[in-house]
Amino acid sequence: MLATENVWRSLPLMHKIFAVSAVALFGATLLMFRSDYADEWRKIQRVNNKLQTQLIDTDLAQLTSGDFNKQLETLSANVA
């Protein structure tokens, strides 16, 4: 079978169709990302994370206060 330069479809047209479909696929992907990150629970989760951070900070402040160190020394003396 001889090799010919004839193609079944127009290559410039196929390139244009492929480019348009690639842009459409990219646009659909961006829309999916946008809708996925616009969930209503994300705002509530952000507030919850801030509250948990504040709770951890207050617990840490209590552990590093002078009262805790005095109590630790007392308990260490009782153990010894």
Secondary structure, 3 states (H helix, E strand, C coil): CCCCCCCCCCHHHHHHHHHHHHHHHHHHHHHHHHHHCCCCHHHHHHHHHHHHHHHHHHHHHHHCCHHHHHHHHHHHHHHC
